[in-house]
Amino acid sequence: MASWVTWVAFIAICTPTPELSLQERRTANQVADRLRQVGFDVTIAVGGTGVVGLLRNGSGPTVMLRADMDALPVRETTGLAYASVELGTDSEGNQVFVMHACGHDTHVTWLVGAASLLATATHAWNGTLLAVFEPAEEIAQGARAMIDDGLFERFPKPEVIFGQHVMPGEAGQIRYRTGTTQAAADSLQFRLFGRGAHRSMPKSSVDPVVMAAATVMRLQTIVSREIAASQAVVVTIGAMQAGTKDNVIPDEALLRINVRSFDERLRRHALDAIERIVKAEAQASGAPKPPGIIITEHYPLTVNDGEWTDRVAAALRAHFGIERVSELSAPVSASEDFGSFGTEWGVPSVFWYVGGTDPDAYRAAEAAGRVSQNIPTNHNPDWLGCCSPRWRPGCTPWSLPCSTRSASERVDGSGCGTRGGRRAVVSSGGTPARRR
């Protein structure tokens, strides 16, 4: 029987050994070993380094649970005893520090924990559990790689897909939203071409630094002058790179731009406007040739199925209480490729969020009006993606919908794919909870 101490030990292994996207071999092996120990049929190397665990438990619906495994090129500064000091090599050959700065170590532990709980409580449910551990979510390639590697053909089609993410907020608080719950994201790279020269002879140059600076300023007007105040689009210039020496005018500059949107029409408008502005500024600068444009990443909108969201929320409230489960008033501006699984498989999906901040620290920051300043977010080097109060409740939300329902049965658990018509809830301690 899996215990709380077991999973603390598991996350203490994952956290100090993060791996960059498409390099998650050690993590994948740890996951595969743990799933095999509790009786799953395991397939490795799906989409490169992905892992799929399959647990059949009689007739009934198939449910897919998904977690992401990759880490980020961030130097951890949390001060944890088991903080990461790992170094890795990124896709451009650079040596970088690596950290689970988005909490994917937590996600892996949650899903391994939920899979183990369900494997040890097979009397409480029947059907098939599909546990999918996705690589390369941070570069928007993991879901695509697994799908292209035959995920849909090699494994049973689920009735519904569930996912969850640790976020800033009081530990153990669960937030969800019906319909659009996360933004679409697009990342673009523009190479601006100029003509290099000695810094003392700028008349002989077409300065790509000035070209890039003018472009960055003009791009700010897309949201402020082309998008209505009642609508939401975010345009961020994440990198501007040019030159290596102060007395040399370089011959090119690089811009990396990210767009977040919640509406396809606005997304298309923003992308078209970016291309229009970049090309126009290059022409206005007398560039010797048009800019080079590459789309480096795309995350689709994450859209929660209405019926299934209501069912999941009801199950979570029944177990945790209404004070710990609440609905978001607006979508989250973060982005995921989780939605690709459901959209392309033609299956409803539900994605929700679990708070991961020390409750006292979060309440103090909230009372002071300093949540944004005092509480580290995902991707921050101080993000505590593995403190125990954060992840302990995370195994249970995944196991609840699996053990309390099928799509055709009621949320009260009177049938729900359970045996004997009784409602069984799997607790985070690894044993069936008492019926309430």
Backbone torsions as a table, in degrees:
resi	resn	phi	psi	omega
1	MET	NA	125.0	-179.2
2	ALA	-67.6	141.8	-179.3
3	SER	-120.4	165.8	177.1
4	TRP	-58.5	-42.6	-179.6
5	VAL	-61.9	-36.7	179.0
6	THR	-57.5	-42.5	-174.8
7	TRP	-81.5	-26.1	169.9
8	VAL	-61.7	-42.7	178.3
9	ALA	-64.4	-36.9	-178.9
10	PHE	-66.3	-45.2	-178.5
11	ILE	-69.9	-27.8	176.4
12	ALA	-69.1	-16.2	172.5
13	ILE	-85.9	-42.3	-176.4
14	CYS	-67.8	-43.5	-171.6
15	THR	-60.5	-47.3	-177.3
16	PRO	-81.3	-0.1	-178.0
17	THR	-125.6	52.3	-178.8
18	PRO	-71.1	156.5	178.9
19	GLU	-135.2	142.1	-179.7
20	LEU	-69.0	167.3	-177.3
21	SER	-56.1	134.3	-179.8
22	LEU	68.9	11.6	175.9
23	GLN	-120.5	17.7	-168.4
24	GLU	-82.6	43.3	-174.4
25	ARG	-70.3	-43.0	-179.3
26	ARG	-66.0	-44.5	177.8
27	THR	-61.5	-44.3	179.8
28	ALA	-59.9	-41.2	179.3
29	ASN	-65.5	-40.3	178.0
30	GLN	-62.6	-43.6	178.6
31	VAL	-62.7	-49.1	-177.6
32	ALA	-59.4	-42.8	179.7
33	ASP	-61.7	-43.8	-177.8
34	ARG	-66.5	-41.3	179.2
35	LEU	-64.3	-41.3	179.0
36	ARG	-62.4	-36.3	-179.1
37	GLN	-62.2	-28.2	-178.2
38	VAL	-104.4	11.3	169.1
39	GLY	102.9	9.5	179.0
40	PHE	-80.3	146.9	163.7
41	ASP	-81.3	126.7	-170.2
42	VAL	-118.9	133.4	172.9
43	THR	-118.4	125.7	-179.4
44	ILE	-104.9	171.3	176.5
45	ALA	59.7	34.6	174.9
46	VAL	-85.4	117.6	-175.4
47	GLY	69.4	30.1	179.7
48	GLY	104.7	-80.2	-177.5
49	THR	-124.3	13.4	179.6
50	GLY	-74.3	158.0	179.6
51	VAL	-128.1	137.2	175.1
52	VAL	-126.3	124.6	175.8
53	GLY	-109.7	137.1	-176.9
54	LEU	-125.3	125.5	177.9
55	LEU	-127.0	111.9	179.4
56	ARG	-95.6	132.5	-177.4
57	ASN	-138.8	63.8	179.6
58	GLY	79.5	-171.7	179.6
59	SER	-77.3	152.3	-178.6
60	GLY	145.0	-179.2	-176.2
61	PRO	-70.3	157.0	172.5
62	THR	-100.5	132.0	179.5
63	VAL	-124.4	135.0	178.9
64	MET	-107.1	130.9	172.2
65	LEU	-113.7	136.2	-175.1
66	ARG	-127.9	136.9	171.9
67	ALA	-131.9	152.2	176.4
68	ASP	-103.4	152.6	-169.1
69	MET	-118.3	-17.6	-168.4
70	ASP	-82.5	160.4	-178.7
71	ALA	-113.8	-176.3	-173.3
72	LEU	-120.9	155.4	175.7
73	PRO	-78.9	71.6	-177.6
74	VAL	-130.5	140.6	177.2
75	ARG	-89.7	115.4	-174.5
76	GLU	-70.3	136.9	178.7
77	THR	-130.2	24.7	-176.3
78	THR	-70.7	-26.6	-176.3
79	GLY	80.0	7.3	177.0
80	LEU	-62.0	149.6	177.8
81	ALA	-61.2	-30.0	179.6
82	TYR	-114.7	35.2	175.1
83	ALA	-64.4	153.8	179.9
84	SER	-75.0	136.0	168.6
85	VAL	-124.4	20.2	-176.2
86	GLU	-66.9	145.9	169.4
87	LEU	-114.7	143.7	177.6
88	GLY	-139.7	173.3	178.0
89	THR	-113.5	121.8	-176.9
90	ASP	-80.5	-179.0	-173.2
91	SER	-67.4	-15.4	178.7
92	GLU	-101.0	8.7	177.0
93	GLY	86.4	6.8	-179.5
94	ASN	-85.9	140.8	174.2
95	GLN	-84.3	127.0	-174.5
96	VAL	-136.4	154.6	169.0
97	PHE	-71.9	152.2	-177.1
98	VAL	-129.1	136.0	-177.4
99	MET	-145.1	146.6	170.7
100	HIS	-80.8	66.4	-173.7
101	ALA	-80.0	-6.0	176.9
102	CYS	-110.5	3.7	176.8
103	GLY	84.4	17.4	-178.5
104	HIS	-69.3	-22.7	171.5
105	ASP	-63.7	-37.2	176.1
106	THR	-65.6	-44.4	-179.0
107	HIS	-61.4	-43.7	179.1
108	VAL	-60.9	-45.4	-179.3
109	THR	-64.6	-42.9	176.7
110	TRP	-55.6	-48.7	-174.9
111	LEU	-72.1	-39.5	174.3
112	VAL	-61.1	-40.8	178.0
113	GLY	-64.4	-46.8	179.1
114	ALA	-62.6	-42.4	178.4
115	ALA	-60.8	-40.4	179.6
116	SER	-68.2	-41.0	178.7
117	LEU	-61.7	-44.2	-180.0
118	LEU	-68.1	-34.8	178.7
119	ALA	-67.1	-29.6	-179.6
120	THR	-93.6	1.3	179.4
121	ALA	-130.5	44.8	-176.7
122	THR	-66.1	-16.0	175.3
123	HIS	-69.4	-15.7	-173.4
124	ALA	-94.3	-6.8	-176.8
125	TRP	-157.2	163.5	172.5
126	ASN	-144.1	150.5	-175.6
127	GLY	134.3	-149.6	-177.9
128	THR	-131.8	133.2	178.4
129	LEU	-108.0	128.0	178.7
130	LEU	-114.1	109.0	-179.7
131	ALA	-102.2	114.2	-174.2
132	VAL	-111.5	120.7	177.7
133	PHE	-108.0	108.5	-170.1
134	GLU	-92.5	133.8	171.9
135	PRO	-86.8	167.2	162.8
136	ALA	55.6	32.9	175.2
137	GLU	-67.0	-34.5	-175.4
138	GLU	-66.0	-17.6	177.8
139	ILE	-115.6	17.5	175.1
140	ALA	58.5	31.6	-179.2
141	GLN	-117.6	-14.2	-172.1
142	GLY	-66.5	-52.0	-179.9
143	ALA	-60.8	-45.0	179.8
144	ARG	-60.0	-43.2	-178.5
145	ALA	-64.4	-40.9	-179.6
146	MET	-69.0	-40.3	178.0
147	ILE	-64.1	-45.5	179.9
148	ASP	-65.5	-23.3	179.5
149	ASP	-88.9	13.5	172.2
150	GLY	90.7	22.0	179.3
151	LEU	-52.0	-44.4	-175.7
152	PHE	-70.7	-30.2	-177.4
153	GLU	-88.3	-29.1	-172.6
154	ARG	-89.8	-16.2	-174.9
155	PHE	-132.3	155.4	-176.7
156	PRO	-64.0	142.3	179.7
157	LYS	-71.5	126.9	-178.7
158	PRO	-79.6	159.8	173.7
159	GLU	-80.4	-29.2	180.0
160	VAL	-157.5	154.8	179.5
161	ILE	-122.5	132.6	179.8
162	PHE	-117.9	143.8	173.4
163	GLY	-147.1	159.3	177.1
164	GLN	-150.4	161.2	-175.1
165	HIS	-142.4	136.7	172.9
166	VAL	-77.5	138.0	-176.2
167	MET	-142.7	165.7	172.1
168	PRO	-59.1	141.1	-176.5
169	GLY	145.9	163.2	-178.6
170	GLU	-58.5	132.3	-178.6
171	ALA	-55.7	130.8	177.5
172	GLY	91.0	-11.1	175.1
173	GLN	-77.5	136.1	-177.2
174	ILE	-115.2	130.2	-179.5
175	ARG	-124.9	145.1	-178.6
176	TYR	-148.0	172.0	177.3
177	ARG	-154.3	134.7	173.9
178	THR	-77.2	143.0	179.7
179	GLY	78.8	-144.6	-178.4
180	THR	-62.9	120.4	-177.3
181	THR	-117.3	-20.2	176.2
182	GLN	-140.9	154.3	-176.2
183	ALA	-74.1	155.3	163.4
184	ALA	-78.0	150.2	179.3
185	ALA	-136.3	139.9	176.1
186	ASP	-131.4	133.3	174.8
187	SER	-115.5	133.1	-177.1
188	LEU	-129.1	148.7	175.4
189	GLN	-122.6	127.2	178.9
190	PHE	-117.3	129.9	174.3
191	ARG	-106.6	115.8	-178.6
192	LEU	-96.8	128.4	-175.3
193	PHE	-102.7	129.4	176.5
194	GLY	-123.7	-152.5	175.3
195	ARG	-137.5	119.1	-175.1
196	GLY	-72.9	157.2	179.2
197	ALA	-165.4	171.4	172.4
198	HIS	-68.3	141.3	-177.1
199	ARG	-61.9	-23.6	179.5
200	SER	-80.1	-7.6	-178.2
201	MET	-128.5	60.3	-176.5
202	PRO	-62.3	-22.1	-179.7
203	LYS	-63.3	-21.6	-179.6
204	SER	-88.9	0.1	-174.3
205	SER	-109.8	164.3	157.4
206	VAL	-117.8	104.0	-167.4
207	ASP	-77.4	110.4	-179.0
208	PRO	-73.6	-18.0	176.9
209	VAL	-69.0	-46.0	177.0
210	VAL	-64.1	-41.2	178.0
211	MET	-58.7	-45.7	-179.3
212	ALA	-67.0	-41.2	-179.8
213	ALA	-63.2	-43.4	177.8
214	ALA	-63.4	-37.7	179.4
215	THR	-65.1	-44.1	179.7
216	VAL	-60.1	-43.5	179.9
217	MET	-64.8	-42.9	-178.7
218	ARG	-67.6	-33.9	179.8
219	LEU	-62.8	-25.9	179.0
220	GLN	-64.6	-20.1	-177.0
221	THR	-81.2	-9.9	179.5
222	ILE	-60.9	-51.6	-179.5
223	VAL	-74.4	-41.0	-174.2
224	SER	-77.1	-23.3	-174.9
225	ARG	-125.4	-11.5	-177.2
226	GLU	-117.4	-13.9	-179.1
227	ILE	-113.3	133.2	-179.9
228	ALA	-62.3	148.1	-177.6
229	ALA	-61.7	-24.9	-178.9
230	SER	-83.2	-4.4	-178.0
231	GLN	-112.4	157.9	-172.4
232	ALA	-120.5	119.9	169.5
233	VAL	-143.2	141.0	176.5
234	VAL	-119.9	126.5	175.2
235	VAL	-118.6	118.8	-176.4
236	THR	-124.2	130.2	170.9
237	ILE	-92.5	105.3	-173.9
238	GLY	-86.6	-20.9	-179.4
239	ALA	-153.9	138.5	171.5
240	MET	-134.8	116.6	-173.8
241	GLN	-128.4	132.3	177.3
242	ALA	-163.2	135.8	171.5
243	GLY	73.4	165.8	179.2
244	THR	-135.4	-9.3	-175.9
245	LYS	-144.6	146.5	-172.3
246	ASP	-69.6	-22.7	-177.0
247	ASN	-106.3	19.7	176.8
248	VAL	-123.9	123.7	170.5
249	ILE	-82.4	118.0	-175.7
250	PRO	-73.1	171.4	-179.5
251	ASP	-104.1	1.7	174.4
252	GLU	-159.2	161.9	177.1
253	ALA	-138.8	153.9	-176.9
254	LEU	-121.1	132.4	173.5
255	LEU	-119.1	133.7	172.7
256	ARG	-117.2	124.7	-170.2
257	ILE	-126.2	140.3	177.7
258	ASN	-123.8	138.8	-179.8
259	VAL	-123.8	132.3	173.4
260	ARG	-118.1	136.8	-177.3
261	SER	-151.7	159.6	-179.6
262	PHE	-120.2	3.9	-175.5
263	ASP	-143.6	132.7	-175.2
264	GLU	-65.0	-36.7	179.8
265	ARG	-64.8	-44.2	178.6
266	LEU	-68.5	-36.7	176.3
267	ARG	-58.5	-47.8	-178.4
268	ARG	-63.5	-39.4	179.2
269	HIS	-62.7	-45.5	-178.3
270	ALA	-64.4	-43.5	179.8
271	LEU	-64.3	-41.8	178.1
272	ASP	-64.3	-39.9	-179.3
273	ALA	-66.3	-39.8	178.4
274	ILE	-60.6	-48.0	-179.2
275	GLU	-62.9	-41.1	179.9
276	ARG	-61.5	-45.5	-176.7
277	ILE	-68.8	-44.9	-178.8
278	VAL	-61.5	-44.5	179.3
279	LYS	-66.2	-39.6	-178.0
280	ALA	-67.5	-41.1	178.9
281	GLU	-66.0	-36.2	177.0
282	ALA	-64.3	-43.3	179.0
283	GLN	-65.0	-42.2	-179.6
284	ALA	-64.0	-27.8	-179.7
285	SER	-85.3	-5.8	-177.7
286	GLY	75.3	33.2	-179.6
287	ALA	-59.1	143.4	-178.3
288	PRO	-68.9	-20.1	175.6
289	LYS	-157.2	160.7	-177.6
290	PRO	-64.1	157.5	179.3
291	PRO	-63.5	150.0	170.5
292	GLY	-87.6	135.7	-174.4
293	ILE	-125.0	128.5	175.6
294	ILE	-132.2	130.2	171.2
295	ILE	-88.4	114.5	-173.0
296	THR	-94.6	-28.5	-179.2
297	GLU	-148.2	149.1	170.7
298	HIS	-145.9	125.7	172.6
299	TYR	-113.0	128.3	178.2
300	PRO	-74.8	166.8	170.2
301	LEU	-57.5	143.3	170.7
302	THR	-98.9	115.8	-174.9
303	VAL	-121.1	119.5	179.4
304	ASN	-83.8	133.2	175.8
305	ASP	-65.0	132.0	-174.3
306	GLY	-62.5	-50.3	-177.2
307	GLU	-63.3	-45.6	-177.8
308	TRP	-70.3	-33.6	176.7
309	THR	-62.3	-43.1	178.2
310	ASP	-61.0	-41.3	-179.0
311	ARG	-66.6	-45.0	180.0
312	VAL	-64.1	-45.7	-179.6
313	ALA	-59.5	-40.4	179.3
314	ALA	-64.9	-40.7	178.7
315	ALA	-65.2	-41.4	-179.9
316	LEU	-66.2	-42.3	178.9
317	ARG	-64.8	-38.8	-179.7
318	ALA	-62.0	-33.2	-177.7
319	HIS	-90.1	-46.4	-173.0
320	PHE	-92.8	-20.7	-174.6
321	GLY	97.9	149.7	-174.2
322	ILE	-66.7	-23.2	-177.5
323	GLU	-73.2	-14.8	-178.2
324	ARG	-107.4	-3.6	-177.0
325	VAL	-128.7	119.3	-176.0
326	SER	-142.1	159.0	-177.8
327	GLU	-96.3	136.4	176.3
328	LEU	-72.9	144.1	179.1
329	SER	-84.1	-17.8	-178.2
330	ALA	-146.9	157.8	177.9
331	PRO	-63.7	159.2	175.0
332	VAL	-85.2	139.6	-175.9
333	SER	-81.6	-6.9	173.0
334	ALA	-69.9	168.3	-176.5
335	SER	-135.7	154.6	-175.2
336	GLU	-144.4	155.9	168.9
337	ASP	-99.3	9.9	176.5
338	PHE	-52.1	-41.3	-176.5
339	GLY	-60.8	-22.1	-179.3
340	SER	-62.6	-35.6	-178.4
341	PHE	-61.0	-52.2	-178.1
342	GLY	-69.6	-43.8	-177.3
343	THR	-61.3	-46.6	-174.9
344	GLU	-81.0	-22.0	177.2
345	TRP	-89.9	-10.5	-177.9
346	GLY	70.3	40.8	-174.6
347	VAL	-127.8	138.3	175.5
348	PRO	-65.3	150.3	179.7
349	SER	-141.4	156.9	178.1
350	VAL	-137.8	132.1	-178.8
351	PHE	-129.5	130.0	-179.0
352	TRP	-135.0	178.7	-170.8
353	TYR	-128.6	140.5	178.6
354	VAL	-119.3	127.8	179.5
355	GLY	-63.4	144.0	-176.2
356	GLY	-132.7	20.2	-178.1
357	THR	-107.9	143.8	174.8
358	ASP	-50.6	124.3	-173.9
359	PRO	-57.1	-41.9	-178.4
360	ASP	-65.0	-41.8	179.5
361	ALA	-65.3	-39.8	-178.1
362	TYR	-68.3	-43.5	-179.9
363	ARG	-63.8	-39.0	178.9
364	ALA	-64.1	-43.2	178.7
365	ALA	-65.4	-39.3	179.3
366	GLU	-64.5	-43.2	-179.9
367	ALA	-63.8	-32.5	179.9
368	ALA	-86.2	-3.3	-177.1
369	GLY	68.4	31.3	-174.7
370	ARG	-129.5	35.3	179.0
371	VAL	-60.6	-46.5	-178.4
372	SER	-64.0	-32.1	-177.0
373	GLN	-86.7	-34.7	-169.8
374	ASN	-101.3	-17.5	-175.4
375	ILE	-108.8	113.4	179.0
376	PRO	-61.0	141.1	177.3
377	THR	-97.9	173.1	169.2
378	ASN	-54.9	147.6	-179.8
379	HIS	76.3	4.7	176.4
380	ASN	-93.1	141.5	-178.7
381	PRO	-64.3	-14.8	176.9
382	ASP	-99.0	7.9	179.9
383	TRP	-64.6	120.5	-178.4
384	LEU	-90.6	79.0	-175.3
385	GLY	-76.5	6.0	-174.4
386	CYS	-143.0	16.0	177.7
387	CYS	-71.8	139.5	-167.8
388	SER	-61.0	-37.5	179.8
389	PRO	-61.2	-23.8	-177.3
390	ARG	-71.1	-47.4	-166.3
391	TRP	-96.3	-16.9	-175.1
392	ARG	-55.9	-42.9	179.0
393	PRO	-72.2	-8.9	-170.6
394	GLY	-75.5	-22.5	177.5
395	CYS	-69.9	-39.0	-173.6
396	THR	-66.9	-45.3	-179.2
397	PRO	-55.3	-35.3	179.2
398	TRP	-70.8	-37.6	-175.6
399	SER	-79.7	-25.0	-179.0
400	LEU	-60.0	-53.9	-178.5
401	PRO	-61.9	-30.3	-179.9
402	CYS	-70.7	-36.4	-171.8
403	SER	-96.7	-0.1	-176.7
404	THR	-123.9	4.7	-178.6
405	ARG	-169.3	159.6	160.3
406	SER	-122.9	170.7	-171.4
407	ALA	-61.5	-27.7	-173.8
408	SER	-95.0	1.5	-174.0
409	GLU	-117.5	164.3	-168.5
410	ARG	-79.9	156.5	-178.3
411	VAL	-68.4	-16.7	-177.7
412	ASP	-74.3	-4.1	174.0
413	GLY	83.4	13.3	-177.3
414	SER	-66.6	-24.4	173.5
415	GLY	-129.6	-75.6	166.3
416	CYS	57.7	24.8	-179.3
417	GLY	72.4	10.0	178.2
418	THR	-93.6	165.2	-176.2
419	ARG	-93.7	141.9	178.0
420	GLY	72.2	11.7	177.6
421	GLY	68.7	14.9	-178.6
422	ARG	-102.4	155.7	179.5
423	ARG	-91.2	126.5	177.0
424	ALA	-121.3	127.1	177.3
425	VAL	-113.5	129.1	179.5
426	VAL	-89.9	125.4	-178.1
427	SER	-88.3	166.0	-178.6
428	SER	-70.9	-12.0	177.3
429	GLY	-83.6	-7.1	174.3
430	GLY	99.9	5.7	178.6
431	THR	-125.6	154.9	177.8
432	PRO	-60.0	131.6	178.2
433	ALA	-74.7	159.0	176.5
434	ARG	-65.1	146.0	177.1
435	ARG	-68.2	134.7	-175.9
436	ARG	-95.0	NA	NA
